[in-house]
Amino acid sequence: MMKHTWTTRCAVGVALAGLTATATAASPALGASSGPAGIVDYTIKRGSYTPSNSDNYKSADARCPTGTVVLGGGGQISGAGGRVGLRVVNPHRESNGRYRVTVAAAEIPFGTAQNWQVRAYAVCGKKPAGYYLTGWKKSVTDRDRTFKTAAATCPGNRKPLGYGAKITGADGNASLRSMFVPAHLPRTVSVSGSEAATNARSRWSVSSQAVCADVSVGQREKNGDWSTVRSASVFCPADRRPLGAGVMLSATQQTLRNLLVRAVYPFTLFGGGGSAAQVSEDWNGTSGAWKVRAQVICVP
């Protein structure tokens, strides 16, 4: 029997919804300026939602304050469950020297008349020791593979602070499935993408990028528990704050084609912080088993 779980209904989802409402009323900056000991002027900037309509492709930005750099970030889709997936999470430096995170999402094949919107998150702070943005590392570009991966590795004595991921080509026929630091490759950001179940053999690729800093900054990734309720979260230890927000999916490659990553973002809540990930099945649903896991990179 096919499932059509397009919304997340769990305690985590309720708690994070409360976070969003509280933060909106307070300020677009979600973090306190004091921040972790190793990151000066730490803050989480949440960009505005794009207009709510049925355009098939949308992008949004979250900009860091002048004098700070991007350390991590993420994105969030609202509306049109089962019809829209994330395609881009891009931390980068603008031509004017400021830093931002750009997020993009697209409707999957056959689109939707439903309204939806997307927004970006940027984690910002003063430039830490060894700060470095890697170039994009791209997978093969073809129409033959339904699942592709790419990996970007921090050079020298550096480790990731945040993740970058993007799909190129295929319009809404391909979207992101994961971005995380593997336990056996602690200097690497691994990213994956998958075609939609109804893709018409479009050419596409997936690319990975790492936001890096010297290991002396004290960054450390933490994985949450695997979740079967379509939403997952993970908290940093009490003495640490979140930078990068990652997501992992466990499923067969065939089942992955029916899944959509709808949100992966950092948050602060009740004096702590972490990251959240939300996934839905596409409008066709799937009988295949799957689960989702959130990852967060934390600093002291």
N, C-alpha and C positions, 0 to 999 in steps of 0.2 A: 504494500500500500504506500503510495507516494505521500511524503510529508510536505506541508506548505508552511514552514515556520519562518515567517518573514519579519517577525518582531521578537525581541528578547524580553522574556518575562521571568525575572529572577531577582533575588535580593541585591545582587551586585548592580543590576540595571537600575533598580529603584534608588540605590545609594548614589550612583553616579548622576542620575537625573537630578537628584537633590543638589549635588555639587554644582551642576550647570546652572540651575536656577539661582542658587546663592551667589555664585561668582558673577553672573550677569548683573544682578542687582548691585553688587559691590563695585566692580571695576573690571576692565578688560585685561588687566594684569593679574594673574592668578597667584603669583609667588611673592613672598616678602623680599624686600631689597637686601636684607642681611644675608640670606642664602647660606650655602655650605661654606665651611672654612676655606676650601680650595677653589671655590668659584665666587668671585666678587661681583656684586650687583646682579645676583641670580634673580630671574623672573621668568614666568611662563606667560607669553603673549598669545591671546586667542583672537584671531581675526574675525571679522564679521562674516556672517553667512552671505552667500551669493543670493540674488533674487530667487524667489520660489516660483518656478514655472516648469514647463516640460521641455525646455531646450535639451538636446541630447548630449551636450558636452559642456562642462563648466570647470572653471579653475578659480582658486582663491589664494590669498596671500596672508601671512602673518609676519610683520616686520619687527625686527629687534630695535631697541632704542639706539640712538647715535652713541658710538663709543663702545658698543658691545658686539659680540659675534654670536652666530647661531651655534648652539651646542647639541640640539636635538629638536624633535618636533613630531608632527603627525597630522591626521586629518579625520574628518567626520562627515558622513552623509546623513541627511534627514529627509524622510519621505521616500515614496516609490520603492518600498521593500520588495526585494526579489527582482528588481529591474535595473539597478544601478550598482556599479562597483568602482573601487578606487583604482586609478591607473598611475598616479604620480605622487610621490612625496619627495620634494626636491629642496634640500637645504643649500643655499648658495649666496654668493656675494654679488651685489648689484654693481653696476658701472659707477655709481656715485660713492661706492665704498661701504654702504650699509648692507646688512645681512637680513635675509628673510627665508621663510619656508613657503614654497608654492606647492599646492595640492591640486590635483585634477581628478575628475571622475566622469564616467560616461555611461549612458544607457547601453544595455546589452542588446543583441539582435531582436528585432521587432519593436523595440522602444517601448514607450509608455505615454499615455496622455495625462498621467498623474504628475502633480507638482513635486519638485524636490529641490534640495539645495545642498551646498557643501561649504565647509570652512576649514581653515588651517590653524595649526598650533605651532608656535616657535618657542623653544627654551633658549634663553639668552643669558649672557654674562660677559665679564671682562675676559679677554683672551688668555686662556691657560697656557702653561708651559708646553711647548711642542705642538701647538695647535696647527692642524693641517686638514684640508679637504682633499680627498683623493679625486682623481679623475673618474669618469664613469667607465665601468668595466661591463662590456656588453656580451650577451650570448650570441649564438648564431642567429642570423635572420633568414627564415625560410617559412614555407607553408606546410611542411611535412610533420613537424613535431607539435604535439598538443600541449606539452609541458616543458618549460625551459627554466634554467637556473643561471645565475651570474654571481660572482664573488669579487669584492673589493677588499684589499688587505692594507692595513696601516703599515707604513714603513718604519724601520729602525726600532727604537724602544718605545713605540706608541701603541695604544689600544683604542678601540672605538668609544666615542661618547654618544654618537647618534647614527642614524641610518638614513640612506637615500635609496629610493627605488623608483623605477619608471618602466612603463610599457611604451614601445614605439611601434606604430603601425597597427593595422587591423581595427582601427576605430574602437567600437565597443565589443568587438569579437574576441578580445583578450583583456585580462585585467590581473592585478596583483593577487598572489596567494600567500606569500610569506615574506618577512624580513626579520632577520635575527642573527645573533652571534652564536655559532655552534660551539659546544663545550670543548671539542677537540681542536678548534681553530680560534683561539681567543683574540686574535688580531684581525679577524675577518668578518665582514658583513655579508651574509648570504641572502640572496633574494630569489624568489621564484614567481613565475606567472603561468597562467593556463588559458587556453582557448575556452570560449563558451561552448556548451554542448551543441549549439546550432551553428557554429562558425562555418563559413563557406570557404575554407582553405585560404585565408588571407595570409600575407607575409607579415611577420612581426618578430620583435625581439624583446628581451627583458634586460635591464641594466641595474647595476649595484653601485653605490657610493658609500664611503665611510667618512664620518666626521671624527677626526683623530686628535689625541693629545698624549703627551708623555705619561708613562705609567705612574709617575710620581704624583699625578693628580689624584690617584686613588680610585679611578672608575672601576666598577665591577657590575657585571650583569647578573640578574636574578630571574629565574623562571617561576611562573605561577603553576598551579595545578592544571592538569588537563580537564576541560569542561565539556560536557555534552549538552549544555543549555544555551548554546549559541552566543554566549557572552562570557568573557573571562577577564580577570584583573590580577594584578600582583602589586604588593606594596614593598617599597624600600625599607630596610631596617630603620629603626627610630632615629638613628644619628646620621641618616643620609637623605639626599633629595634626588628626584628623578630627572634624567636628561633624555635619553633616547627611549622611544616606545616601539616595541616590536611585537610581531604576531607569528605564530606557527599553526599549521593545520596538519592533522593526521587523517589521511584518507587515501583510497586508491586514486590513481591518476584519472580514472573515468569519473569517480565521484567528485573530484576536485573541479571538473568542468561545470558542475552544477552548483558551485559555491561562489559566494561573493564576499570579499572583505569590505565592510561598510564603515568601519572606524578602527583607528589605532592612534592613541593619543596619550600624552602625559597628563597627570592631574595632581592637585593638592587637596587634601581632605582631612579635617579634624586634626590639623597640626602635622600630618604625615603626607606622604605622596607616593605615587606609583604610576602604573600605566593600565589602560583598558583596551580591549579589543572586542569588536562585535562582527559577527559573520551571519549571513543568511543564505538559505538555498534560493536558487533562481525560481522564476515563476513556474517552471516545470516540476520543481521538487526532485527528490531523489530517494530511492530506497536504500542507498548505500550508507553505511555507518561512517561517522566522522566526528571529530572533536577539535576544539580550539584551545590554544594556550597563549597567554600573554607573557612577554619578556620586557624587563625594564633595565636600563643601565643607570646605576646610582653612583653618587659621589659623596664623600664625607663633608 
